[in-house]
Amino acid sequence: MSTTVDHNYPHAGDLRVVNASGDPIESAEIRIFTLAAFSSGQTSTWVAETTTDINGEWVDPVILNDGETWVVHMQKPTMYGPAHVEITT
């Protein structure tokens, strides 16, 4: 089984990319890693990636395997992050 993940996972707006003031970040890079890979510093290969639109929402959803823990890594050089969040599907 698989789960579709975007800026509304697991609840509306949870993974939307905004700055400290709540303003959306456009063109932020979003990369998805397995928890094991990210924890061991293996960040040159990711499972999925997308970017954000003018509203800080993901341009494309990603499909991830169920029952796993992932790291959602978000950044826009000189403007936002890097920041990351662990999610479980």
N, C-alpha and C positions, 0 to 999 in steps of 0.2 A: 504494500500500500504506500501511497505518497500523500503529501500535504502541499498545498499551494501556499506560499508565503509571500507577503508583500508588506507595505506600510501599515496595513490593518491587522497584522498578526500579533498576538492572538486576539486583540481587541482594536476597535477603530482608532487609528492614529498612533498606536504603540510604537511603530518603527518608522514613523515620519521623521525626517531629518530637519531639525530646527536648531537655531543658535540659542544662547542663554536667554535672550529676550523673547524667544518664541517665534522669531522670524524664520520663514522657510529658507533652506539652503538648496539652490538650484545647481545641478551638475555635480553633486557629490558622488563619489565612487562608493559603491556598496559591493563588498565581496563576502561570500559565505565560505567558511572553513569548517571542517570537522573539529570538534573540541580537542581531540587528541593531537591533530596536526598543529592547531593554533597554540596549544599549551606547550608543545615541544619546539616552538619557533619556526615551524615549517610554513612560512607565509608567502612563498613564491608560487605555490600552486593552490588554487581555490576550487571549490565545487561549482559555484555559480557566481555571476556578477550582473549588476545592473547599475543604473545611475538614477538621479532624482530629477523631477521636473520643476517648474517654477513654484509649485506648491510644497516642495520638499517630499513629494510622494514618489514612490518607485515607478520608473517608466515601464518596467516589465516585472511580472511576478516570477518567482523561481519555484521549482518543484523539488521538494526534498523528501527523502525516505522517512517514513514514520518511525517513531520509537528511538530516535537518536537525538543527541545534543549537538547543537551547532553554535558557531560564533558568527554573528553579523558584525562585520567591521565596516565602519563608515568614516569617510574623510574627504575633504576638499582642501588640498594643500594651500596654506596661508589663510584659509577662511574658517575651516571647521575640522575638529578632531586632530588626530585620529581618536575614535571612540569605538567601543565594541560592547555588544550585549550577547549574553548566552540565551538561546531559546531551545526548547525541546518540542519536537513534533510528535 
